[in-house]
């Protein structure tokens, strides 16, 4: 579980760095990129939860 948390921390740090330093000039495109990135983060959270539940069943 620890490597998954490290990857999640890196993804969160990347999201914060992108929003602070690498914003796109077009607001509409920037919002779309933020929504896609946040969707990937939530998908990774659900993957971690699924793998944790699978480990708990064993």
Rosetta constraint file for C-alpha pairs under 8 A:
AtomPair CA 1 CA 5 HARMONIC 6.50 0.50
AtomPair CA 1 CA 52 HARMONIC 7.73 0.50
AtomPair CA 2 CA 6 HARMONIC 6.32 0.50
AtomPair CA 3 CA 7 HARMONIC 6.23 0.50
AtomPair CA 4 CA 8 HARMONIC 6.13 0.50
AtomPair CA 4 CA 48 HARMONIC 7.04 0.50
AtomPair CA 5 CA 9 HARMONIC 6.09 0.50
AtomPair CA 6 CA 10 HARMONIC 6.27 0.50
AtomPair CA 7 CA 11 HARMONIC 6.23 0.50
AtomPair CA 8 CA 12 HARMONIC 6.21 0.50
AtomPair CA 8 CA 41 HARMONIC 7.70 0.50
AtomPair CA 8 CA 44 HARMONIC 7.45 0.50
AtomPair CA 8 CA 45 HARMONIC 7.97 0.50
AtomPair CA 9 CA 13 HARMONIC 6.11 0.50
AtomPair CA 10 CA 14 HARMONIC 6.06 0.50
AtomPair CA 11 CA 15 HARMONIC 6.22 0.50
AtomPair CA 11 CA 41 HARMONIC 7.18 0.50
AtomPair CA 12 CA 16 HARMONIC 6.31 0.50
AtomPair CA 12 CA 41 HARMONIC 7.68 0.50
AtomPair CA 13 CA 17 HARMONIC 6.07 0.50
AtomPair CA 14 CA 18 HARMONIC 5.97 0.50
AtomPair CA 15 CA 19 HARMONIC 6.26 0.50
AtomPair CA 15 CA 37 HARMONIC 7.23 0.50
AtomPair CA 16 CA 20 HARMONIC 6.16 0.50
AtomPair CA 17 CA 21 HARMONIC 5.82 0.50
AtomPair CA 17 CA 22 HARMONIC 7.13 0.50
AtomPair CA 18 CA 22 HARMONIC 4.73 0.50
AtomPair CA 18 CA 23 HARMONIC 6.21 0.50
AtomPair CA 19 CA 23 HARMONIC 5.62 0.50
AtomPair CA 23 CA 30 HARMONIC 6.40 0.50
AtomPair CA 24 CA 29 HARMONIC 6.94 0.50
AtomPair CA 24 CA 30 HARMONIC 5.20 0.50
AtomPair CA 25 CA 30 HARMONIC 7.34 0.50
AtomPair CA 26 CA 30 HARMONIC 6.11 0.50
AtomPair CA 27 CA 31 HARMONIC 6.06 0.50
AtomPair CA 28 CA 32 HARMONIC 6.32 0.50
AtomPair CA 29 CA 33 HARMONIC 6.20 0.50
AtomPair CA 30 CA 34 HARMONIC 6.19 0.50
AtomPair CA 31 CA 35 HARMONIC 6.16 0.50
AtomPair CA 32 CA 36 HARMONIC 6.21 0.50
AtomPair CA 33 CA 37 HARMONIC 6.05 0.50
AtomPair CA 34 CA 38 HARMONIC 6.00 0.50
AtomPair CA 35 CA 39 HARMONIC 6.08 0.50
AtomPair CA 36 CA 40 HARMONIC 6.32 0.50
AtomPair CA 37 CA 41 HARMONIC 6.33 0.50
AtomPair CA 38 CA 42 HARMONIC 6.26 0.50
AtomPair CA 39 CA 43 HARMONIC 6.09 0.50
AtomPair CA 40 CA 44 HARMONIC 6.14 0.50
AtomPair CA 41 CA 45 HARMONIC 6.26 0.50
AtomPair CA 42 CA 46 HARMONIC 6.26 0.50
AtomPair CA 43 CA 47 HARMONIC 6.21 0.50
AtomPair CA 44 CA 48 HARMONIC 6.19 0.50
AtomPair CA 45 CA 49 HARMONIC 6.24 0.50
AtomPair CA 46 CA 50 HARMONIC 6.07 0.50
AtomPair CA 47 CA 51 HARMONIC 6.15 0.50
AtomPair CA 48 CA 52 HARMONIC 6.08 0.50
AtomPair CA 49 CA 53 HARMONIC 6.17 0.50
AtomPair CA 50 CA 54 HARMONIC 6.22 0.50
AtomPair CA 51 CA 55 HARMONIC 6.22 0.50
AtomPair CA 52 CA 56 HARMONIC 6.19 0.50
AtomPair CA 53 CA 57 HARMONIC 6.32 0.50
AtomPair CA 54 CA 58 HARMONIC 6.81 0.50
